[in-house]
């Protein structure tokens, strides 16, 4: 989720944003927001309701996207410098994901204390599990991951993928594999291994399968990145990927394919298509408002759930359906709070943590 939609060749120079992927990340983040709102939105058209109910699959897109972007940004450096890059890589990933996570978690702690002081139930804020949530270990099988700030479960799972990425980048060079072999690897990961982590639906039993679900799709995303390097000028490949994604979705809709066999591979096809068509004139995912939603999407993703919890306490109470004005106010609040978190927490904190690494390097030198 927290990977920036950028690509590079070899080192920090030549970094070019794939704008369509940034926009797609914003759309996916709002798919998750709507998923968490669905129980309070009232009657919807069945097709819309069905689409929103699958919003948890946006996380699978984030896993694929993270593997894609991180391989493009770091793969070459690991191949050239080996495990010497591991410390810098992990520090920069920590700088990217941890500060905002800690800030939102601190807000959750304050909320839990206020609720406890007012005599309300705080079962969803288990203080005994808080240290694991602070360390982003809640999805590693020790505790129930859906507590405190629920969306952070996926950031916890991604932290495991970050730890494994240096091994993958050093030991496997996707550039040397023929394209058919890369496609075969992706197929094995998404059609062979991933369904084992989601036999009852990919959103089921996160305590057992969250890390496996993430690592498998993260690895597939790295291989998709290698395909993009070869096919990035081939619009016909993007068209074929969209058609294949559509066929997989139709197969799932007709109950010919179970969800784990159909929808994550469809998202993988859409990721490749979006990347190929990025920076093309007229791409709707690069429209400035959509692009901005992508830029602030990490703040949206981490902050929206706790904000909706507060909104329900203040405005919805026990009502099954929230008034339209409450939903509209919440949407505005998510956008504004995401901007604030991005500008005044996420980016400044990331910069400060990264500067600590630079100072350490200077001190060692």
The 8 nearest C-alpha neighbors of each residue, nearest first, counted from 0:
[[1, 61, 2, 65, 62, 297, 154, 58],
 [0, 2, 297, 96, 3, 95, 65, 154],
 [3, 1, 65, 0, 4, 68, 69, 64],
 [2, 4, 5, 1, 68, 21, 65, 294],
 [5, 3, 21, 20, 17, 16, 68, 2],
 [6, 4, 16, 17, 3, 15, 68, 14],
 [7, 5, 71, 15, 72, 14, 16, 68],
 [6, 8, 14, 72, 13, 71, 15, 9],
 [9, 7, 10, 13, 6, 72, 71, 14],
 [8, 10, 75, 76, 7, 11, 72, 73],
 [11, 9, 12, 8, 76, 7, 72, 75],
 [10, 12, 14, 13, 7, 9, 8, 72],
 [13, 11, 10, 14, 7, 8, 9, 15],
 [12, 14, 7, 15, 8, 11, 10, 6],
 [13, 15, 7, 12, 6, 11, 5, 16],
 [16, 14, 6, 5, 13, 7, 17, 18],
 [17, 15, 5, 18, 4, 6, 14, 21],
 [16, 18, 5, 277, 20, 19, 4, 15],
 [17, 19, 21, 20, 16, 285, 277, 278],
 [18, 20, 277, 284, 22, 285, 21, 17],
 [21, 19, 23, 22, 18, 4, 17, 24],
 [20, 22, 293, 18, 24, 4, 19, 23],
 [21, 23, 290, 293, 284, 19, 25, 289],
 [24, 22, 20, 26, 25, 21, 19, 27],
 [25, 23, 27, 21, 293, 22, 26, 20],
 [293, 24, 26, 292, 28, 22, 296, 23],
 [25, 27, 23, 29, 28, 24, 30, 22],
 [28, 26, 30, 24, 57, 29, 25, 23],
 [29, 27, 25, 31, 30, 26, 300, 296],
 [30, 28, 32, 31, 26, 27, 33, 25],
 [29, 31, 27, 54, 33, 28, 32, 34],
 [30, 32, 34, 54, 29, 28, 33, 55],
 [33, 31, 29, 35, 34, 30, 36, 28],
 [34, 32, 36, 30, 35, 31, 37, 29],
 [33, 35, 31, 54, 37, 51, 32, 36],
 [34, 36, 32, 33, 37, 31, 38, 304],
 [37, 35, 33, 34, 39, 38, 32, 40],
 [36, 38, 34, 40, 39, 35, 33, 51],
 [39, 37, 36, 40, 319, 320, 41, 35],
 [38, 40, 320, 321, 37, 36, 319, 41],
 [41, 39, 37, 320, 38, 321, 36, 42],
 [40, 42, 320, 39, 43, 38, 321, 37],
 [41, 43, 40, 44, 48, 45, 320, 39],
 [44, 42, 48, 45, 47, 41, 40, 46],
 [43, 45, 47, 46, 48, 42, 49, 50],
 [46, 44, 48, 47, 49, 43, 50, 42],
 [45, 47, 49, 48, 44, 50, 43, 51],
 [48, 46, 50, 44, 49, 45, 51, 43],
 [47, 49, 45, 51, 46, 50, 43, 44],
 [48, 50, 52, 46, 47, 51, 45, 53],
 [49, 51, 47, 52, 53, 48, 46, 54],
 [52, 50, 48, 54, 53, 34, 49, 47],
 [51, 53, 49, 50, 54, 34, 48, 37],
 [54, 52, 51, 55, 50, 56, 49, 34],
 [55, 53, 34, 31, 30, 56, 51, 52],
 [54, 56, 57, 53, 58, 31, 202, 34],
 [57, 55, 58, 59, 54, 53, 60, 263],
 [58, 56, 60, 27, 59, 55, 54, 61],
 [57, 59, 61, 56, 60, 55, 62, 153],
 [58, 60, 62, 56, 61, 57, 63, 263],
 [59, 61, 57, 63, 58, 62, 64, 266],
 [62, 60, 0, 58, 64, 59, 63, 65],
 [61, 63, 59, 217, 65, 60, 64, 216],
 [64, 62, 220, 217, 60, 216, 66, 61],
 [63, 65, 61, 67, 62, 66, 60, 220],
 [66, 64, 2, 62, 68, 67, 63, 69],
 [65, 67, 217, 220, 221, 69, 63, 64],
 [68, 66, 220, 221, 224, 64, 65, 70],
 [69, 67, 71, 65, 70, 66, 4, 72],
 [68, 70, 72, 66, 71, 73, 67, 65],
 [69, 71, 74, 221, 73, 72, 68, 67],
 [72, 70, 68, 6, 69, 73, 74, 7],
 [71, 73, 69, 7, 70, 6, 68, 74],
 [74, 72, 76, 70, 75, 69, 71, 77],
 [75, 73, 70, 77, 168, 76, 71, 72],
 [74, 76, 9, 78, 77, 73, 79, 8],
 [75, 77, 79, 73, 78, 74, 9, 80],
 [78, 76, 81, 80, 74, 79, 75, 169],
 [77, 79, 75, 76, 169, 81, 80, 74],
 [78, 80, 76, 77, 81, 75, 9, 169],
 [81, 79, 77, 78, 76, 83, 84, 82],
 [82, 80, 77, 83, 78, 169, 79, 84],
 [81, 83, 85, 84, 77, 80, 165, 169],
 [82, 84, 81, 85, 80, 86, 77, 87],
 [85, 83, 82, 87, 86, 88, 77, 81],
 [86, 84, 88, 82, 87, 83, 165, 89],
 [87, 85, 89, 88, 84, 90, 83, 82],
 [86, 88, 90, 84, 85, 89, 91, 356],
 [87, 89, 85, 91, 86, 90, 84, 92],
 [90, 88, 92, 86, 91, 87, 85, 93],
 [91, 89, 93, 87, 92, 88, 86, 94],
 [92, 90, 94, 88, 93, 89, 87, 95],
 [91, 93, 95, 89, 94, 90, 88, 96],
 [92, 94, 90, 97, 91, 95, 96, 89],
 [95, 93, 349, 91, 92, 352, 96, 97],
 [94, 96, 92, 93, 349, 91, 97, 1],
 [97, 95, 93, 94, 98, 1, 92, 99],
 [96, 98, 100, 93, 99, 94, 101, 95],
 [99, 97, 101, 100, 96, 348, 102, 94],
 [100, 98, 102, 345, 101, 97, 103, 96],
 [99, 101, 97, 103, 98, 102, 104, 96],
 [102, 100, 104, 98, 99, 103, 105, 97],
 [101, 103, 99, 105, 104, 100, 98, 106],
 [104, 102, 106, 105, 100, 101, 99, 107],
 [103, 105, 107, 101, 106, 102, 100, 108],
 [106, 104, 108, 102, 107, 103, 101, 109],
 [107, 105, 103, 109, 104, 108, 110, 102],
 [108, 106, 104, 110, 105, 109, 111, 103],
 [107, 109, 105, 111, 110, 106, 112, 104],
 [110, 108, 106, 112, 107, 111, 113, 105],
 [109, 111, 107, 113, 108, 112, 114, 106],
 [112, 110, 108, 114, 113, 109, 115, 107],
 [111, 113, 115, 109, 110, 114, 116, 108],
 [114, 112, 116, 110, 111, 115, 109, 117],
 [115, 113, 111, 119, 117, 116, 112, 110],
 [114, 116, 112, 118, 117, 113, 119, 111],
 [115, 117, 113, 114, 118, 112, 119, 111],
 [118, 116, 114, 115, 119, 113, 112, 120],
 [117, 119, 115, 116, 114, 120, 113, 121],
 [120, 118, 114, 115, 117, 121, 116, 113],
 [119, 121, 122, 118, 115, 114, 123, 111],
 [122, 120, 124, 123, 111, 119, 115, 114],
 [123, 121, 124, 120, 125, 146, 126, 119],
 [122, 124, 146, 121, 125, 147, 120, 145],
 [123, 125, 147, 121, 122, 146, 126, 111],
 [126, 124, 127, 128, 122, 123, 129, 121],
 [125, 127, 129, 128, 124, 130, 108, 147],
 [126, 128, 125, 129, 130, 131, 124, 142],
 [129, 127, 126, 125, 131, 130, 132, 142],
 [128, 130, 126, 132, 131, 127, 133, 125],
 [131, 129, 133, 132, 128, 134, 127, 126],
 [132, 130, 136, 134, 137, 133, 129, 128],
 [133, 131, 135, 129, 137, 130, 134, 136],
 [132, 134, 130, 131, 135, 129, 101, 104],
 [133, 135, 131, 132, 136, 130, 137, 155],
 [136, 134, 155, 132, 133, 137, 131, 154],
 [135, 137, 131, 139, 134, 138, 155, 132],
 [136, 138, 144, 132, 131, 139, 135, 142],
 [139, 137, 144, 136, 140, 152, 155, 206],
 [138, 140, 136, 137, 141, 210, 206, 156],
 [139, 141, 206, 138, 207, 142, 137, 143],
 [140, 142, 139, 137, 143, 138, 206, 136],
 [143, 141, 140, 137, 144, 206, 128, 138],
 [142, 144, 145, 206, 146, 137, 141, 138],
 [145, 143, 137, 138, 152, 146, 142, 206],
 [146, 144, 149, 143, 152, 147, 148, 150],
 [145, 147, 149, 123, 144, 148, 124, 143],
 [146, 148, 124, 149, 123, 107, 145, 104],
 [149, 147, 146, 150, 151, 305, 104, 304],
 [148, 150, 145, 146, 151, 147, 152, 304],
 [151, 149, 152, 148, 301, 153, 300, 304],
 [150, 152, 154, 153, 149, 148, 155, 301],
 [153, 151, 155, 150, 154, 144, 138, 149],
 [152, 154, 156, 155, 151, 157, 150, 58],
 [155, 153, 157, 151, 156, 152, 158, 135],
 [154, 156, 135, 152, 158, 153, 157, 138],
 [155, 157, 210, 153, 154, 158, 159, 138],
 [158, 156, 160, 154, 159, 155, 153, 161],
 [157, 159, 161, 155, 160, 156, 154, 162],
 [160, 158, 162, 157, 161, 156, 163, 210],
 [161, 159, 157, 163, 214, 158, 162, 164],
 [160, 162, 158, 164, 159, 163, 157, 89],
 [161, 163, 159, 160, 164, 158, 165, 89],
 [164, 162, 160, 161, 166, 165, 159, 167],
 [163, 165, 167, 161, 166, 162, 160, 168],
 [166, 164, 168, 167, 163, 169, 85, 82],
 [167, 165, 169, 164, 168, 163, 170, 82],
 [166, 168, 164, 170, 165, 169, 171, 163],
 [167, 169, 165, 74, 166, 171, 170, 164],
 [170, 168, 166, 78, 167, 77, 171, 81],
 [169, 171, 167, 168, 166, 172, 165, 78],
 [172, 170, 167, 168, 169, 173, 166, 174],
 [173, 171, 174, 175, 170, 168, 169, 176],
 [172, 174, 176, 175, 171, 225, 222, 181],
 [175, 173, 172, 176, 225, 177, 226, 171],
 [176, 174, 173, 172, 177, 171, 178, 225],
 [175, 177, 173, 174, 180, 178, 181, 172],
 [178, 176, 180, 179, 181, 175, 174, 173],
 [177, 179, 181, 180, 182, 176, 226, 229],
 [178, 180, 182, 181, 177, 183, 176, 184],
 [181, 179, 183, 178, 177, 182, 176, 184],
 [182, 180, 184, 178, 183, 179, 222, 185],
 [181, 183, 179, 185, 180, 184, 186, 178],
 [182, 184, 180, 186, 181, 185, 187, 179],
 [185, 183, 181, 187, 186, 182, 180, 188],
 [184, 186, 188, 182, 219, 183, 187, 189],
 [187, 185, 183, 189, 190, 184, 188, 182],
 [188, 186, 191, 184, 190, 185, 189, 183],
 [187, 189, 192, 185, 186, 191, 190, 193],
 [188, 190, 193, 186, 187, 191, 185, 192],
 [191, 189, 186, 187, 260, 188, 192, 193],
 [190, 192, 187, 188, 189, 193, 194, 186],
 [191, 193, 188, 195, 194, 189, 190, 187],
 [192, 194, 189, 195, 196, 188, 191, 190],
 [195, 193, 197, 259, 196, 198, 192, 260],
 [194, 196, 193, 192, 197, 198, 191, 259],
 [197, 195, 194, 208, 193, 212, 198, 211],
 [198, 196, 201, 200, 194, 199, 195, 259],
 [197, 199, 194, 200, 195, 196, 259, 201],
 [198, 200, 197, 203, 201, 202, 204, 196],
 [201, 199, 197, 202, 203, 198, 258, 259],
 [200, 202, 197, 203, 259, 199, 196, 198],
 [201, 203, 200, 205, 55, 204, 197, 56],
 [202, 204, 201, 200, 205, 199, 197, 208],
 [205, 203, 206, 207, 208, 202, 209, 197],
 [206, 204, 209, 208, 207, 203, 202, 138],
 [205, 207, 140, 204, 138, 143, 208, 209],
 [208, 206, 205, 140, 204, 209, 139, 210],
 [207, 209, 205, 211, 196, 210, 212, 206],
 [210, 208, 205, 212, 211, 156, 138, 206],
 [209, 211, 156, 213, 212, 208, 214, 139],
 [212, 210, 214, 208, 213, 209, 215, 196],
 [213, 211, 209, 210, 215, 196, 214, 208],
 [212, 214, 210, 211, 216, 215, 62, 217],
 [213, 215, 217, 211, 160, 216, 212, 210],
 [216, 214, 218, 217, 213, 212, 211, 188],
 [215, 217, 219, 63, 218, 213, 214, 62],
 [216, 218, 66, 63, 214, 220, 62, 219],
 [219, 217, 221, 215, 220, 216, 66, 214],
 [220, 218, 216, 222, 185, 217, 221, 223],
 [219, 221, 63, 66, 67, 223, 217, 218],
 [220, 222, 67, 66, 224, 218, 70, 223],
 [221, 223, 225, 219, 224, 220, 181, 226],
 [224, 222, 220, 226, 225, 221, 227, 67],
 [223, 225, 67, 227, 221, 222, 226, 220],
 [224, 226, 222, 228, 223, 227, 173, 174],
 [227, 225, 223, 229, 224, 228, 230, 222],
 [226, 228, 230, 231, 224, 229, 225, 223],
 [227, 229, 225, 226, 231, 230, 224, 71],
 [230, 228, 226, 227, 231, 225, 232, 178],
 [229, 231, 227, 233, 232, 228, 226, 236],
 [232, 230, 275, 227, 233, 228, 229, 274],
 [231, 233, 230, 234, 275, 229, 276, 227],
 [234, 232, 230, 235, 236, 231, 237, 275],
 [233, 235, 237, 236, 232, 238, 275, 276],
 [234, 236, 238, 233, 237, 239, 240, 232],
 [235, 237, 239, 234, 238, 233, 240, 230],
 [238, 236, 272, 234, 240, 235, 239, 275],
 [239, 237, 235, 241, 236, 240, 242, 234],
 [238, 240, 236, 242, 237, 241, 243, 235],
 [241, 239, 268, 237, 243, 238, 242, 272],
 [242, 240, 244, 238, 243, 239, 269, 245],
 [243, 241, 245, 239, 244, 240, 246, 238],
 [242, 244, 246, 240, 245, 241, 239, 247],
 [245, 243, 265, 241, 247, 242, 246, 268],
 [246, 244, 242, 248, 243, 247, 249, 241],
 [245, 247, 243, 249, 244, 248, 250, 242],
 [246, 248, 250, 261, 244, 245, 249, 265],
 [249, 247, 251, 245, 250, 246, 252, 244],
 [250, 248, 252, 246, 251, 247, 253, 245],
 [251, 249, 247, 255, 253, 248, 252, 256],
 [250, 252, 256, 254, 248, 249, 253, 255],
 [253, 251, 249, 254, 250, 248, 255, 256],
 [252, 254, 250, 251, 255, 249, 256, 248],
 [255, 253, 251, 252, 256, 250, 257, 249],
 [254, 256, 250, 253, 251, 257, 252, 249],
 [255, 257, 251, 254, 250, 261, 260, 258],
 [258, 256, 260, 259, 251, 261, 254, 255],
 [257, 259, 261, 260, 262, 251, 256, 200],
 [260, 258, 194, 261, 257, 197, 262, 263],
 [261, 259, 258, 257, 190, 256, 194, 262],
 [262, 260, 247, 258, 259, 264, 256, 251],
 [261, 263, 265, 264, 258, 259, 266, 248],
 [262, 264, 266, 265, 261, 267, 259, 59],
 [265, 263, 267, 266, 262, 261, 189, 268],
 [264, 266, 244, 262, 268, 263, 267, 247],
 [265, 267, 269, 263, 264, 268, 60, 270],
 [266, 268, 264, 270, 265, 269, 263, 271],
 [269, 267, 240, 265, 271, 266, 270, 244],
 [268, 270, 272, 266, 267, 271, 273, 241],
 [271, 269, 267, 273, 268, 272, 266, 274],
 [270, 272, 274, 268, 269, 273, 275, 267],
 [271, 273, 237, 269, 275, 274, 270, 240],
 [274, 272, 270, 276, 271, 275, 277, 269],
 [273, 275, 277, 271, 272, 276, 270, 20],
 [276, 274, 231, 272, 273, 277, 271, 237],
 [277, 275, 273, 274, 279, 272, 278, 234],
 [276, 278, 19, 274, 279, 275, 17, 273],
 [279, 277, 18, 280, 276, 17, 19, 282],
 [280, 278, 277, 276, 282, 281, 19, 285],
 [279, 281, 282, 278, 285, 277, 283, 276],
 [280, 282, 283, 279, 285, 286, 278, 284],
 [281, 283, 284, 285, 280, 279, 286, 19],
 [284, 282, 285, 286, 281, 289, 19, 22],
 [285, 283, 22, 19, 282, 286, 289, 23],
 [286, 284, 19, 283, 290, 282, 18, 22],
 [287, 285, 283, 289, 284, 288, 290, 282],
 [286, 288, 290, 289, 285, 291, 284, 292],
 [289, 287, 291, 290, 286, 292, 285, 22],
 [290, 288, 292, 22, 291, 286, 287, 284],
 [289, 291, 22, 287, 293, 292, 288, 285],
 [290, 292, 294, 288, 293, 289, 287, 295],
 [293, 291, 25, 289, 295, 290, 294, 296],
 [25, 294, 292, 21, 22, 296, 290, 24],
 [293, 295, 291, 292, 296, 290, 21, 25],
 [294, 296, 292, 293, 298, 297, 341, 337],
 [295, 297, 299, 293, 25, 298, 294, 292],
 [298, 296, 300, 299, 295, 1, 301, 0],
 [297, 299, 337, 301, 296, 300, 295, 302],
 [300, 298, 296, 337, 302, 297, 303, 301],
 [299, 301, 297, 298, 28, 302, 296, 303],
 [300, 302, 298, 299, 150, 303, 297, 151],
 [303, 301, 299, 298, 300, 304, 305, 306],
 [302, 304, 306, 299, 305, 300, 333, 301],
 [305, 303, 307, 306, 302, 308, 148, 301],
 [304, 306, 308, 307, 303, 302, 148, 309],
 [305, 307, 303, 309, 308, 304, 310, 302],
 [308, 306, 310, 304, 309, 305, 311, 303],
 [307, 309, 305, 311, 306, 310, 304, 312],
 [308, 310, 312, 306, 307, 311, 313, 305],
 [311, 309, 307, 313, 312, 308, 314, 306],
 [310, 312, 315, 308, 314, 309, 313, 316],
 [311, 313, 309, 310, 316, 314, 315, 308],
 [314, 312, 310, 311, 309, 315, 316, 308],
 [313, 315, 311, 310, 312, 316, 325, 321],
 [314, 316, 311, 318, 321, 317, 312, 313],
 [315, 317, 312, 311, 318, 314, 313, 319],
 [318, 316, 315, 319, 311, 312, 320, 314],
 [319, 317, 320, 315, 316, 321, 39, 311],
 [318, 320, 39, 317, 321, 38, 315, 41],
 [321, 319, 39, 41, 318, 40, 322, 38],
 [320, 322, 39, 315, 40, 325, 323, 326],
 [323, 321, 325, 324, 320, 326, 315, 40],
 [322, 324, 326, 325, 327, 321, 40, 328],
 [325, 323, 327, 322, 326, 328, 321, 329],
 [324, 326, 328, 322, 323, 327, 329, 321],
 [327, 325, 329, 323, 324, 328, 330, 322],
 [328, 326, 324, 330, 329, 325, 323, 331],
 [329, 327, 325, 331, 326, 330, 324, 332],
 [328, 330, 332, 326, 327, 331, 325, 333],
 [331, 329, 333, 327, 332, 328, 326, 334],
 [330, 332, 328, 334, 329, 333, 335, 327],
 [331, 333, 329, 335, 330, 334, 336, 328],
 [334, 332, 330, 336, 331, 335, 337, 303],
 [333, 335, 337, 331, 332, 336, 338, 330],
 [336, 334, 332, 338, 337, 333, 331, 339],
 [335, 337, 339, 333, 338, 334, 332, 340],
 [338, 336, 298, 340, 299, 334, 335, 339],
 [339, 337, 341, 335, 336, 340, 342, 334],
 [340, 338, 336, 342, 337, 341, 343, 335],
 [339, 341, 344, 337, 343, 338, 342, 345],
 [340, 342, 345, 338, 339, 344, 295, 343],
 [343, 341, 339, 340, 346, 338, 344, 345],
 [342, 344, 340, 339, 341, 347, 345, 346],
 [345, 343, 340, 347, 348, 341, 346, 342],
 [344, 346, 341, 99, 348, 347, 340, 349],
 [345, 347, 349, 348, 342, 341, 344, 350],
 [348, 346, 350, 349, 344, 345, 343, 351],
 [349, 347, 351, 350, 345, 346, 344, 98],
 [350, 348, 94, 346, 352, 347, 351, 95],
 [349, 351, 347, 353, 348, 352, 354, 346],
 [350, 352, 348, 354, 353, 349, 347, 355],
 [351, 353, 355, 349, 354, 94, 350, 348],
 [354, 352, 350, 356, 355, 351, 349, 94],
 [353, 355, 357, 351, 356, 352, 358, 350],
 [354, 356, 358, 352, 353, 357, 359, 351],
 [357, 355, 359, 353, 354, 358, 360, 352],
 [356, 358, 354, 360, 359, 355, 361, 353],
 [359, 357, 361, 355, 360, 356, 362, 354],
 [358, 360, 356, 362, 357, 361, 363, 355],
 [359, 361, 363, 357, 358, 362, 364, 356],
 [360, 362, 358, 364, 359, 363, 357, 356],
 [363, 361, 359, 360, 364, 358, 357, 356],
 [364, 362, 360, 361, 359, 358, 357, 356],
 [363, 361, 362, 360, 359, 358, 357, 356]]
